[in-house]
Amino acid sequence: MRSLFFSLFLLVATTAAAQERAPPEPVAAALKAANVPATAVSIVVQPLAPPGLTLAVNETRPMNPASTMKLVTTYAALNLLGPTYVWRTEALTAAPQQGDALAGDLILRGSGDPQLVIEDLWLLVQQLRGLGLRELRGDLVLDKSAFAPIAHNPAAFDGEALRPYNAGPDALLVNYKAVTFTFVPDPQAKLVRLRTLPALAGMKLPATLRAADGPCGDWREKIKADFSAPLAPRFGGAYPLACGEQHWHVSLLSHTDYVAAAFRALWEQAGGIWSGQVRDGTAPAGARVLATHESETLAETICHINKFSNNVMTRQLFLTLGRGPNGEPASLAAAQQRVTTWLADVGLAMPELVLDNGSGLSRSERIASANLAALLVHAFGSPLMPEFFSSLPLVGVDGTMRKRNGAAGFAHIKTGMLNDVRAIAGTLLAASGRRYVVVSIINHPNAPAAAAVHDELLRWVFVRG
């Protein structure tokens, strides 16, 4: 009898363990509806303070996490750089000022600011004008020595070279290197007016485009844009009036050409005179600082990164982690080594971890759900917990989760999305008052149809947890 009882106990225990390691019924149903096998999903649900609901499915399998990899980068950065870390962009010169003229080169030195937007460059120009400078008699020298040269093909990832998210990192990145074309239809005149931001010196735009009746459809295809001459774009098609006002964000110029055109436009708009050229170089020893722009703090910066999943900003931040202790130029290899070393030092060794650019916009990056969950547990117990978790989207409220409804208002969740990847990772406050870490990653060609899987998982944890 004792032997029979023990056998029954083992059977029950084994069955219970198997049930805990399988997707719950509503999640399994959503997977089936999306035609995604359970073998293609990795899930971890665990309470931040036991007891509570637990779930582990394929949790040690290395998975492509898409943009949930940003959690590794931003949390490492908070710890390695500190929440008050800032980037400085400086205007310097070694030339004398003669009246209202600078008798030599002006140097712009970047430090990798992830969010140096056009308004910030405008403020630098205003500082220089405030010094009484009106004429620049030399060149504008762009000092990008904070980052080692990085070969980058914007079309390599997905063939979409014009998409701003494919812009490569640069120590003097301005405005994400993006140009926004705005198309404003005028039904009465049967034409479409065109404007662009920011203003770029030398850009020649047609004032209007031909308009067309009919459905909006793929209006970008219909206008037949030709960007082969970046500063003189042409539109050979017609814009459907039914589209209303639309915006098209594109990345057309090299980093150097973009800064050149943006700075020249701002300088001339401010009443300045300049006939020189733009070239890359470094500030000479002894150059004096004329003006400085200081970025938002790192804690503020990661809110933009995580809530809106900004790949370009993340790549800038990741490279910043690769700068040497004595100011040596940053490299990807140095950034990768610094992050993995820090993880091991704090007890978060991840042998399966593959870091590429730290943003998740990569086919090669890998992490196990169990280790991503461990990082979230570590972060929740950290003094940096408020800064880190407030940077994550709040489900149903903001960021990339604003239109989702699983546990709306009760979960801070980072999303990840590639063609064959859907991922979520963050924390959830269940109806019971218990707080959970939730990580789920799907790697499968049908992943784009599986958003409901993650909504059902969050809803299940909220109700059952």
NUZA-755887 format. One record per residue (C-alpha): residue in three letters; x, y, z; chain; residue number from 1. Coordinates in Angstrom, 1 decimal. Layout:
N
res_c1_c2_c3_chain_n
ALA_X_Y_Z_A_NUM
...
This chain:
465
res_c1_c2_c3_chain_n
MET_0.0_0.0_0.0_A_1
ARG_2.8_2.4_0.9_A_2
SER_4.4_1.6_-2.5_A_3
LEU_1.2_2.3_-4.3_A_4
PHE_0.6_5.5_-2.5_A_5
PHE_4.1_6.7_-3.3_A_6
SER_3.6_5.9_-7.0_A_7
LEU_0.4_7.8_-7.0_A_8
PHE_2.1_10.8_-5.3_A_9
LEU_4.8_10.8_-7.9_A_10
LEU_2.2_10.7_-10.7_A_11
VAL_0.3_13.6_-9.3_A_12
ALA_3.5_15.6_-8.6_A_13
THR_4.8_15.0_-12.2_A_14
THR_1.4_15.9_-13.7_A_15
ALA_1.3_19.1_-11.7_A_16
ALA_4.8_20.0_-12.7_A_17
ALA_3.9_19.4_-16.4_A_18
GLN_0.9_21.6_-16.1_A_19
GLU_3.0_24.4_-14.6_A_20
ARG_5.3_24.2_-17.6_A_21
ALA_2.7_24.4_-20.3_A_22
PRO_1.0_27.6_-21.5_A_23
PRO_-2.4_28.1_-19.7_A_24
GLU_-5.5_27.4_-21.6_A_25
PRO_-6.3_31.0_-22.9_A_26
VAL_-2.7_31.4_-24.0_A_27
ALA_-2.6_28.0_-25.6_A_28
ALA_-5.9_28.9_-27.5_A_29
ALA_-4.4_32.2_-28.7_A_30
LEU_-1.3_30.4_-29.9_A_31
LYS_-3.4_27.9_-31.8_A_32
ALA_-5.4_30.7_-33.4_A_33
ALA_-2.2_32.3_-34.6_A_34
ASN_-0.9_28.9_-35.8_A_35
VAL_2.2_29.2_-33.5_A_36
PRO_3.3_26.0_-31.8_A_37
ALA_4.1_26.0_-28.1_A_38
THR_7.6_25.0_-28.9_A_39
ALA_8.1_28.5_-30.5_A_40
VAL_7.3_30.4_-27.3_A_41
SER_9.3_31.0_-24.1_A_42
ILE_7.5_32.2_-21.0_A_43
VAL_8.4_33.0_-17.4_A_44
VAL_5.9_34.2_-14.8_A_45
GLN_7.1_34.6_-11.3_A_46
PRO_6.1_36.5_-8.2_A_47
LEU_8.5_39.2_-7.0_A_48
ALA_7.7_38.0_-3.4_A_49
PRO_6.5_34.4_-3.0_A_50
PRO_4.1_32.7_-2.8_A_51
GLY_2.3_33.2_-6.0_A_52
LEU_1.6_32.0_-9.5_A_53
THR_4.6_30.5_-11.4_A_54
LEU_4.9_29.5_-15.0_A_55
ALA_8.0_28.4_-17.0_A_56
VAL_7.9_27.3_-20.6_A_57
ASN_11.1_26.8_-22.6_A_58
GLU_12.6_29.4_-20.2_A_59
THR_16.3_28.5_-20.8_A_60
ARG_16.1_28.5_-24.6_A_61
PRO_18.1_31.3_-26.3_A_62
MET_15.6_33.5_-28.1_A_63
ASN_15.7_36.5_-30.3_A_64
PRO_14.2_39.1_-28.0_A_65
ALA_13.8_42.0_-30.5_A_66
SER_13.4_45.3_-28.6_A_67
THR_13.1_43.7_-25.1_A_68
MET_16.9_43.6_-25.4_A_69
LYS_16.7_47.3_-24.7_A_70
LEU_16.0_46.4_-21.0_A_71
VAL_19.5_44.9_-20.8_A_72
THR_21.1_48.0_-22.3_A_73
THR_19.2_50.6_-20.3_A_74
TYR_19.5_48.8_-17.0_A_75
ALA_23.2_48.3_-17.5_A_76
ALA_23.6_51.9_-18.4_A_77
LEU_21.7_53.2_-15.3_A_78
ASN_24.2_51.2_-13.2_A_79
LEU_27.4_51.9_-15.1_A_80
LEU_26.8_55.6_-15.9_A_81
GLY_24.4_56.6_-13.2_A_82
PRO_20.9_58.1_-13.7_A_83
THR_22.2_61.7_-13.8_A_84
TYR_24.7_61.1_-16.6_A_85
VAL_24.5_63.6_-19.4_A_86
TRP_26.0_64.0_-22.9_A_87
ARG_27.7_67.3_-23.9_A_88
THR_27.9_68.8_-27.4_A_89
GLU_30.4_71.6_-27.6_A_90
ALA_31.3_74.3_-30.0_A_91
LEU_35.0_75.1_-29.8_A_92
THR_37.7_77.1_-31.6_A_93
ALA_41.4_77.7_-31.6_A_94
ALA_40.9_80.9_-33.7_A_95
PRO_40.7_84.4_-32.4_A_96
GLN_37.5_86.5_-32.5_A_97
GLN_38.0_89.7_-34.5_A_98
GLY_35.0_91.9_-33.9_A_99
ASP_32.0_90.0_-35.0_A_100
ALA_34.1_87.5_-37.0_A_101
LEU_35.7_84.2_-36.1_A_102
ALA_39.0_84.2_-37.9_A_103
GLY_39.3_80.4_-38.3_A_104
ASP_37.5_77.1_-37.9_A_105
LEU_34.6_76.4_-35.7_A_106
ILE_34.5_72.9_-34.2_A_107
LEU_31.4_70.9_-33.1_A_108
ARG_32.4_68.1_-30.8_A_109
GLY_29.9_65.4_-30.1_A_110
SER_29.8_62.8_-27.3_A_111
GLY_27.2_60.5_-28.7_A_112
ASP_24.0_62.3_-27.4_A_113
PRO_21.1_60.0_-28.3_A_114
GLN_18.7_62.9_-28.6_A_115
LEU_20.4_65.9_-30.0_A_116
VAL_17.4_67.3_-31.9_A_117
ILE_17.3_70.3_-34.2_A_118
GLU_16.0_72.6_-31.5_A_119
ASP_19.2_71.8_-29.5_A_120
LEU_21.4_72.7_-32.5_A_121
TRP_19.4_76.0_-32.8_A_122
LEU_20.2_76.8_-29.2_A_123
LEU_23.9_76.2_-29.8_A_124
VAL_23.7_78.7_-32.7_A_125
GLN_21.9_81.2_-30.5_A_126
GLN_24.7_80.9_-27.9_A_127
LEU_27.3_81.6_-30.6_A_128
ARG_25.4_84.6_-31.9_A_129
GLY_25.1_85.8_-28.3_A_130
LEU_28.8_86.0_-28.1_A_131
GLY_28.7_88.6_-30.9_A_132
LEU_29.7_86.3_-33.6_A_133
ARG_28.2_86.9_-37.0_A_134
GLU_30.7_85.8_-39.6_A_135
LEU_32.5_82.4_-39.7_A_136
ARG_35.7_82.7_-41.8_A_137
GLY_36.8_79.1_-41.6_A_138
ASP_35.2_75.7_-41.9_A_139
LEU_32.9_73.8_-39.6_A_140
VAL_34.8_70.9_-38.3_A_141
LEU_32.9_67.9_-36.9_A_142
ASP_34.7_66.2_-34.1_A_143
LYS_33.3_62.7_-33.8_A_144
SER_36.2_61.1_-32.1_A_145
ALA_34.0_59.9_-29.1_A_146
PHE_33.1_56.9_-31.3_A_147
ALA_35.5_54.8_-33.3_A_148
PRO_34.5_54.6_-37.0_A_149
ILE_31.7_52.1_-37.5_A_150
ALA_30.8_50.7_-40.9_A_151
HIS_27.1_50.8_-41.4_A_152
ASN_24.8_49.9_-44.3_A_153
PRO_21.3_51.2_-43.6_A_154
ALA_19.8_48.8_-46.0_A_155
ALA_21.5_45.7_-44.5_A_156
PHE_18.8_44.9_-41.9_A_157
ASP_15.6_44.9_-43.9_A_158
GLY_16.4_46.7_-47.2_A_159
GLU_14.7_49.9_-46.0_A_160
ALA_17.6_52.3_-46.2_A_161
LEU_15.4_55.4_-46.0_A_162
ARG_13.7_54.4_-42.7_A_163
PRO_15.1_56.6_-39.8_A_164
TYR_15.2_53.6_-37.5_A_165
ASN_18.0_52.2_-39.7_A_166
ALA_20.2_55.2_-39.2_A_167
GLY_23.6_54.2_-37.9_A_168
PRO_25.2_55.6_-34.7_A_169
ASP_27.3_58.7_-34.8_A_170
ALA_29.1_60.7_-32.1_A_171
LEU_27.5_63.9_-33.6_A_172
LEU_24.0_62.5_-34.4_A_173
VAL_21.6_65.4_-35.1_A_174
ASN_17.8_64.9_-35.2_A_175
TYR_18.2_61.2_-35.8_A_176
LYS_19.3_62.3_-39.3_A_177
ALA_15.6_62.5_-40.3_A_178
VAL_13.8_64.7_-42.7_A_179
THR_10.0_65.0_-42.4_A_180
PHE_8.0_65.7_-45.6_A_181
THR_4.4_66.9_-44.9_A_182
PHE_1.8_66.6_-47.6_A_183
VAL_-1.1_69.0_-47.3_A_184
PRO_-3.9_68.5_-49.8_A_185
ASP_-5.9_71.4_-51.1_A_186
PRO_-9.1_69.9_-52.6_A_187
GLN_-10.3_73.3_-53.9_A_188
ALA_-7.1_73.9_-55.9_A_189
LYS_-6.8_70.3_-56.8_A_190
LEU_-3.1_70.2_-55.7_A_191
VAL_-1.0_69.1_-52.7_A_192
ARG_1.3_71.5_-50.9_A_193
LEU_4.6_70.2_-49.7_A_194
ARG_6.7_71.4_-46.7_A_195
THR_9.7_69.9_-44.9_A_196
LEU_11.2_70.0_-41.4_A_197
PRO_13.9_70.8_-40.5_A_198
ALA_14.9_73.4_-43.0_A_199
LEU_18.1_72.2_-44.7_A_200
ALA_20.4_74.6_-46.7_A_201
GLY_20.5_73.7_-50.3_A_202
MET_17.3_71.6_-50.4_A_203
LYS_15.1_72.3_-53.4_A_204
LEU_11.6_71.1_-53.1_A_205
PRO_8.7_71.4_-55.5_A_206
ALA_6.1_73.7_-54.0_A_207
THR_3.2_71.5_-54.9_A_208
LEU_2.4_68.0_-56.2_A_209
ARG_-0.3_66.8_-58.5_A_210
ALA_-3.4_65.6_-56.7_A_211
ALA_-5.6_62.6_-57.6_A_212
ASP_-9.1_61.4_-56.8_A_213
GLY_-9.7_57.9_-55.5_A_214
PRO_-8.8_55.9_-52.4_A_215
CYS_-5.8_56.7_-50.4_A_216
GLY_-4.2_53.2_-50.5_A_217
ASP_-0.4_53.1_-50.6_A_218
TRP_0.1_56.9_-51.1_A_219
ARG_3.9_56.6_-50.8_A_220
GLU_4.0_54.4_-53.8_A_221
LYS_1.6_56.6_-55.7_A_222
ILE_3.6_59.7_-55.5_A_223
LYS_6.6_58.0_-57.1_A_224
ALA_9.3_59.7_-55.0_A_225
ASP_12.8_59.9_-56.3_A_226
PHE_15.5_60.6_-53.7_A_227
SER_18.5_59.8_-55.8_A_228
ALA_19.5_63.5_-55.4_A_229
PRO_18.8_63.9_-51.6_A_230
LEU_18.7_67.7_-51.6_A_231
ALA_16.5_67.8_-54.7_A_232
PRO_13.8_65.1_-54.3_A_233
ARG_11.3_64.6_-57.1_A_234
PHE_7.8_63.3_-57.0_A_235
GLY_6.6_62.0_-60.4_A_236
GLY_3.2_60.6_-59.4_A_237
ALA_0.0_62.1_-57.8_A_238
TYR_-1.1_62.3_-54.2_A_239
PRO_-4.6_61.0_-53.4_A_240
LEU_-6.7_63.8_-51.9_A_241
ALA_-8.5_61.2_-49.8_A_242
CYS_-5.4_60.7_-47.7_A_243
GLY_-5.7_64.1_-46.0_A_244
GLU_-2.5_65.4_-44.4_A_245
GLN_0.3_62.9_-44.1_A_246
HIS_3.9_62.8_-42.9_A_247
TRP_6.8_60.9_-44.3_A_248
HIS_9.9_60.6_-42.2_A_249
VAL_13.0_59.7_-44.2_A_250
SER_16.8_59.4_-43.8_A_251
LEU_18.4_60.8_-46.9_A_252
LEU_21.8_62.3_-46.1_A_253
SER_25.0_61.1_-44.5_A_254
HIS_25.6_62.2_-41.0_A_255
THR_28.2_64.8_-42.1_A_256
ASP_26.0_66.2_-44.9_A_257
TYR_23.0_66.4_-42.6_A_258
VAL_24.8_68.4_-40.0_A_259
ALA_26.3_70.6_-42.7_A_260
ALA_22.9_71.5_-44.2_A_261
ALA_21.1_71.9_-40.9_A_262
PHE_23.8_74.1_-39.3_A_263
ARG_24.1_76.3_-42.4_A_264
ALA_20.4_76.8_-42.5_A_265
LEU_20.2_77.7_-38.8_A_266
TRP_23.3_80.0_-39.0_A_267
GLU_21.9_82.0_-41.9_A_268
GLN_18.4_82.2_-40.4_A_269
ALA_20.1_83.7_-37.3_A_270
GLY_21.6_86.4_-39.5_A_271
GLY_25.0_84.8_-39.7_A_272
ILE_27.4_84.8_-42.6_A_273
TRP_29.5_81.7_-43.6_A_274
SER_31.1_80.7_-46.8_A_275
GLY_33.2_77.8_-45.5_A_276
GLN_32.8_74.0_-45.8_A_277
VAL_32.0_71.2_-43.5_A_278
ARG_34.6_68.4_-42.8_A_279
ASP_35.3_65.8_-40.2_A_280
GLY_38.3_66.4_-37.9_A_281
THR_39.3_66.7_-34.3_A_282
ALA_39.6_69.7_-32.0_A_283
PRO_43.2_70.8_-31.6_A_284
ALA_44.8_70.8_-28.2_A_285
GLY_44.1_74.1_-26.4_A_286
ALA_40.8_74.8_-28.3_A_287
ARG_38.5_76.9_-26.1_A_288
VAL_34.8_76.1_-25.6_A_289
LEU_32.5_78.8_-26.9_A_290
ALA_29.1_77.1_-26.3_A_291
THR_27.8_73.9_-24.8_A_292
HIS_24.6_71.9_-25.0_A_293
GLU_23.9_69.4_-22.2_A_294
SER_21.4_66.6_-22.9_A_295
GLU_18.6_65.4_-20.7_A_296
THR_19.8_63.0_-17.9_A_297
LEU_20.1_59.3_-18.6_A_298
ALA_17.0_58.6_-16.5_A_299
GLU_15.0_60.9_-18.7_A_300
THR_16.6_59.5_-21.9_A_301
ILE_15.7_55.9_-21.2_A_302
CYS_12.1_56.9_-20.9_A_303
HIS_12.2_57.9_-24.6_A_304
ILE_14.1_54.7_-25.4_A_305
ASN_11.9_52.2_-23.7_A_306
LYS_8.5_53.7_-24.0_A_307
PHE_8.8_54.3_-27.7_A_308
SER_11.4_51.6_-28.5_A_309
ASN_13.8_54.0_-30.2_A_310
ASN_16.5_51.9_-31.9_A_311
VAL_18.8_54.8_-32.9_A_312
MET_18.9_56.2_-29.4_A_313
THR_19.6_52.8_-27.9_A_314
ARG_22.5_52.3_-30.3_A_315
GLN_24.0_55.6_-29.2_A_316
LEU_23.6_54.7_-25.5_A_317
PHE_25.1_51.2_-26.1_A_318
LEU_28.1_52.7_-27.8_A_319
THR_28.5_55.2_-25.0_A_320
LEU_29.0_52.2_-22.7_A_321
GLY_32.0_51.3_-24.8_A_322
ARG_34.0_54.5_-24.2_A_323
GLY_37.3_53.9_-22.5_A_324
PRO_38.1_55.1_-18.9_A_325
ASN_40.4_57.7_-20.4_A_326
GLY_38.1_58.8_-23.1_A_327
GLU_39.2_56.2_-25.7_A_328
PRO_36.8_56.1_-28.7_A_329
ALA_33.8_53.8_-28.1_A_330
SER_33.5_50.5_-30.1_A_331
LEU_30.8_47.8_-30.3_A_332
ALA_33.3_45.2_-29.0_A_333
ALA_34.1_47.4_-25.9_A_334
ALA_30.4_48.0_-25.2_A_335
GLN_29.6_44.3_-25.5_A_336
GLN_32.4_43.4_-23.2_A_337
ARG_31.5_46.0_-20.6_A_338
VAL_27.9_44.9_-20.4_A_339
THR_28.6_41.2_-20.1_A_340
THR_31.3_41.8_-17.5_A_341
TRP_28.9_44.0_-15.4_A_342
LEU_26.2_41.3_-15.6_A_343
ALA_28.6_38.7_-14.3_A_344
ASP_29.8_41.0_-11.6_A_345
VAL_26.3_41.5_-10.2_A_346
GLY_25.4_37.8_-10.4_A_347
LEU_23.5_37.9_-13.7_A_348
ALA_25.8_35.8_-15.8_A_349
MET_24.1_34.9_-19.0_A_350
PRO_26.1_32.3_-20.9_A_351
GLU_23.6_32.3_-23.8_A_352
LEU_23.6_36.1_-24.2_A_353
VAL_24.5_37.4_-27.6_A_354
LEU_24.8_41.2_-27.9_A_355
ASP_25.0_42.9_-31.2_A_356
ASN_24.0_46.6_-31.1_A_357
GLY_22.1_46.5_-27.8_A_358
SER_18.8_47.7_-29.4_A_359
GLY_17.2_44.4_-30.5_A_360
LEU_17.2_45.6_-34.1_A_361
SER_19.3_42.6_-34.9_A_362
ARG_18.9_39.0_-36.3_A_363
SER_21.7_37.7_-34.1_A_364
GLU_20.9_39.0_-30.5_A_365
ARG_19.8_36.2_-28.1_A_366
ILE_18.8_35.9_-24.5_A_367
ALA_16.8_33.3_-22.4_A_368
SER_13.5_34.4_-20.9_A_369
ALA_14.7_33.1_-17.5_A_370
ASN_17.7_35.4_-17.6_A_371
LEU_15.6_38.4_-18.8_A_372
ALA_13.3_37.7_-15.9_A_373
ALA_16.2_37.5_-13.5_A_374
LEU_17.4_40.9_-14.7_A_375
LEU_13.9_42.3_-14.0_A_376
VAL_13.9_40.8_-10.5_A_377
HIS_17.3_42.3_-9.9_A_378
ALA_16.1_45.7_-11.1_A_379
PHE_13.1_45.6_-8.9_A_380
GLY_15.3_45.2_-5.8_A_381
SER_17.7_47.9_-6.9_A_382
PRO_17.8_51.5_-5.7_A_383
LEU_17.4_52.4_-9.4_A_384
MET_14.0_50.6_-9.5_A_385
PRO_11.9_53.8_-9.9_A_386
GLU_14.0_55.2_-12.7_A_387
PHE_14.1_51.9_-14.6_A_388
PHE_10.5_50.8_-14.4_A_389
SER_9.0_54.2_-15.0_A_390
SER_10.7_54.1_-18.4_A_391
LEU_8.6_51.1_-19.5_A_392
PRO_5.2_51.6_-21.3_A_393
LEU_2.1_51.3_-19.1_A_394
VAL_-0.3_49.0_-20.8_A_395
GLY_-3.3_50.8_-22.3_A_396
VAL_-1.9_54.2_-21.4_A_397
ASP_1.3_55.1_-23.3_A_398
GLY_4.2_54.2_-25.4_A_399
THR_4.2_51.0_-27.5_A_400
MET_1.5_49.5_-25.2_A_401
ARG_-1.0_52.3_-25.4_A_402
LYS_-3.4_50.4_-27.6_A_403
ARG_-3.1_47.0_-25.8_A_404
ASN_-5.7_45.8_-23.3_A_405
GLY_-4.1_42.9_-21.3_A_406
ALA_-4.1_44.1_-17.7_A_407
ALA_-4.5_47.7_-18.8_A_408
GLY_-3.2_50.2_-16.3_A_409
PHE_-1.6_47.5_-14.1_A_410
ALA_1.5_46.4_-16.0_A_411
HIS_4.7_48.1_-17.1_A_412
ILE_5.7_46.2_-20.2_A_413
LYS_8.5_46.6_-22.8_A_414
THR_7.6_45.3_-26.2_A_415
GLY_9.7_43.7_-28.9_A_416
MET_8.8_43.3_-32.6_A_417
LEU_10.5_42.0_-35.6_A_418
ASN_9.1_40.2_-38.7_A_419
ASP_9.3_36.8_-36.9_A_420
VAL_9.4_38.0_-33.3_A_421
ARG_6.9_39.2_-30.7_A_422
ALA_8.1_39.7_-27.2_A_423
ILE_7.0_41.3_-23.9_A_424
ALA_8.9_41.8_-20.6_A_425
GLY_8.1_43.7_-17.5_A_426
THR_6.1_43.7_-14.3_A_427
LEU_2.4_43.3_-13.5_A_428
LEU_0.4_44.1_-10.4_A_429
ALA_-2.3_41.4_-10.2_A_430
ALA_-5.8_41.8_-8.8_A_431
SER_-4.6_40.0_-5.7_A_432
GLY_-2.1_42.8_-4.9_A_433
ARG_0.8_40.5_-5.8_A_434
ARG_3.4_41.8_-8.2_A_435
TYR_4.8_39.6_-10.9_A_436
VAL_7.6_39.5_-13.5_A_437
VAL_6.3_38.5_-16.9_A_438
VAL_8.5_37.6_-19.9_A_439
SER_7.2_36.0_-23.1_A_440
ILE_9.1_35.7_-26.4_A_441
ILE_7.7_34.2_-29.6_A_442
ASN_10.1_33.3_-32.4_A_443
HIS_8.1_32.0_-35.4_A_444
PRO_7.2_33.2_-38.9_A_445
ASN_3.6_33.6_-37.6_A_446
ALA_4.6_35.8_-34.7_A_447
PRO_3.0_38.9_-36.2_A_448
ALA_-0.4_37.3_-35.8_A_449
ALA_0.3_36.4_-32.1_A_450
ALA_-0.2_39.7_-30.3_A_451
ALA_-3.3_38.3_-28.6_A_452
VAL_-1.1_35.6_-27.0_A_453
HIS_0.6_38.2_-24.9_A_454
ASP_-2.6_40.1_-24.1_A_455
GLU_-4.1_36.8_-22.9_A_456
LEU_-1.0_36.0_-20.8_A_457
LEU_-1.1_39.4_-19.1_A_458
ARG_-4.8_39.0_-18.5_A_459
TRP_-4.4_35.5_-17.1_A_460
VAL_-1.7_36.7_-14.7_A_461
PHE_-3.8_39.7_-13.6_A_462
VAL_-6.8_37.5_-12.8_A_463
ARG_-5.1_34.3_-11.5_A_464
GLY_-2.1_35.9_-9.8_A_465
